[in-house]
Amino acid sequence: MSETILTSDGTSTSAGHPSNKKLLKLIIASSIGNALEWFDLIAYAFFARTISKLFFPTDDATLSLMLALFAFAMSYLIRPVGALVIGSYADKAGRKSAMLLTIWLMMSGTFLIAIMPTYQSIGLLAPCGILLARLLQGFSAGGEFGSATAMLVEQYPERKGFLSSFMFASQGVSGLLGAGFGLLLTAVLSTQQLEDWGWRIPFIFGLLIGPIGLYIRRHIEEAEEFTTKEKEAEVPVVDLFKSHKRSIIYNVGAMMLSTSVTYSIIFMPTYASKFLGMSSSIGYGGTLISYAVLTVLTPFIGNLSDRFGRTRIMMIAAGLFFLSVYPAFALLSTHATLIMLASVLFWLSILKSMYFGGLPALMSELFPTQVRATGMALSYNIATTVFGSFTPALLVWSISASGDLLAPSYYLLVTCCVSLATMFAIRRHFKLR
């Protein structure tokens, strides 16, 4: 007996696809691990100044912040390794097995951060412990996106844009939670309370999400597309580099703009407080608006990409971004108010949603089933490692060295140009609209 599904126009139909209830469970199961990953990442970035004082203390506050952000960035170096190992495991053993593994690893890293004593208590073991936890999380995150996104797009290929967009919409939910914690804790707690114990609260909360994700992921099934694939790569990594190098390069290029904007938004509370003289609460409040837009708008754009084409919408977004990012930062640097910060973040988030709503589905379309998880995981994590992880530290250094508050816009303009050129290349070589 066929199952009932909801089509893009809201009506019901019958086909050999998962039911609405199963699809909802699948979306939650797939996106909850990504949400946990991003919640921990955002919590670390948002509380970077506090973490720098507690775990990387020096006589220079900027140097301490740089060290904390360096530990943040270093964890990304292991992501491509996690992508190859866990992605290959997903292509051989199944998406579900890989998704269970990644959430266990992510929980372990979160636990270490939540309980880690400070530098004052255990000396150098403290920053080393934080780095170890971030490396563990980085290895897990390396395989999370590829495995979970492959699971989504293979369950219902006709609506892969809509379903896979929840991988990025979940980042918006994580951002809302992270910024909410930042706003609440900085508003309610004193600086001393925040440093004594308050900064640990988001990580403890993140740790509580893990068991829910484990429970849901244990009760999902592999897609028919994976279980009935015509052939299986003997060694997915070898097959990937032998036959799909161009797909990796194009996916990295497509990811550049999305990644640089994501990490620039994460950097905004630090930018607002350290360089614009605004309070931390204002910075967190501004980013709340940004993440609300990403959460709501991204699935809508993903649905549109199924109807009108992914590259077409993404190219429009990239073009608008190129025209507006410099004026946006120019206005913010000369009118540093909550309203201006919220307006800039609101606009950038609309463009970001337009660009990355269909991006996961586009990435999946460049790889065949037998290497899809490995290919997506590797290209995604190369992009986040090179163009995301070092972004906060790079922006701190570039602004401090040049004294130019518009430095973030220059970096974003470069990544925008590369991604726009990549879209033209994908349309030409893969004939994707």
C-alpha positions, 0 to 999 in steps of 0.5 A: 500500500502506498503512503500519503505525502504532502506535495509542494502545493500542500495537497496529498498524494500517494507514492512510494515515499515516506509518510508525512509523519516519517518525513517529519521524524527524518527531518528532526533526526537529520537536522538535530545533530547539525543543530547540536554541532552549530549550537556548540560552535556558536556558544564557543564563538559568542563566549570567546572573550570569556573563554579567552580570559579563563583558559588563555590568559595573557597580559594582552586581551587581544592576544588572549582572544586571538588564542581562544579563536585560534583554538576555535579554528584549529579544531577545523583542521581535523574536519576533512579527516572526519569527512573522509573517515565518517563519510566513507563509513556512511557510504559503506555501512549506511547513513544511519550508522554514521549519524549515530556515531557523529552524535556520540562523538559530538556529545563527548566533546561538549561534555569535556568543555562543560566540565573543563577546569580553568587555567587558574585551576590546572594550568596548561592542561586547561587550554589543552583540554579545550583544544582536545574537546574542539578536535573531537567535535571537529572530527564528528562534525566532519562526517555529520553534514554529508551523512545527514544530508545524503539521508534527506535527499535520498528519501524524497528526491523530488523535494530534495531542495526543501528537505535538505534546506533544514540542514541549514535552517537548523543552524538558524535554530542553533543561532537563536538558542546560542544568541538567546543564551548570550543575551540572557546570561550577559543581561542577568549575570554579573561579569564575575558570575559569567566567568565563574559558572555562567558560560558553562550553561549553554554547553550543559544545555547542548549536552542535554540535546544529544540523548534526544537525537540518539533516540530519534536516529535509532528509529529511522530507516535507510532510503531506497535509493541507498539500499538499491544503488546499482554499485558500491564503491570498493573504497569511496575515497579512492573513487571520489578522487579518481572520478569526481575531483571537479565536483569537489572543487565546484562544491567548495567554490559554491560554499565559499560565500555561504561559509564566510557569511555564516562565520561573519555573523557569528563574529558580529557580537565580538565585532560590535562590542570590541570594535564598535563600542556597543554592549555585548547584549546589543550584539547578541540581540542583533544576531537573534534577528539574523538567526530568526530570518535564517530559520524561517526563510531557508526552507521556503527558499529550498522549496522554491529551488525545487520549482525554479532551479537552485543556481538561478536563485543562488546567482541572484542572491550572490549578485545582490550581496556583491552590490550591498555588502560594502554599503552595509558595513559602511553604514554600520561603522558610522552609525553603530546603533542597535537598529542599524546592526539589526538592519544590516544583519536582517538584510545579510540574512535574507541574502544568505537564506536565498543563497544557501536554501538550495545549496545542500541539494545542489551539492548532493546533485554533483555526486552519485549515490555511492560516494555522495556522503564522502563527497559532500562531507569532504567538500563541505568541510574543506570550505568550512575549514579554509573559509570559515574556521579562521574567519573570526581570527582573520577579521580580528587581525585585519581590523586591528592591523589596518584600523579599518572597520570595513575589513569584513566587507572586503573579505566577503566581497572576495568570497562572493566573486568566487562563488558567483563564478562557480555558479556559472561553471556549474551551470555550464558543466553540469547543466543544472538550472 
